[in-house]
């Protein structure tokens, strides 16, 4: 097991204006930590960290 990280770049059409907030709520429920931000090119970047099972 152990702590792992995933770095993701999300592109495409995002439905709604609360994507980052929704991701934060989901991360809290899963017990993972990290950060999320909008990029200037329209993508969303995130880094999450947690146990392997949580990241799956």
Secondary structure, DSSP 8 states (H G I E B T S, - for coil): --EEEEEEEE-S---SS-HHHHHHHHHHHHT-EEEEEE-TTS-EEEEEEEEHHHH-
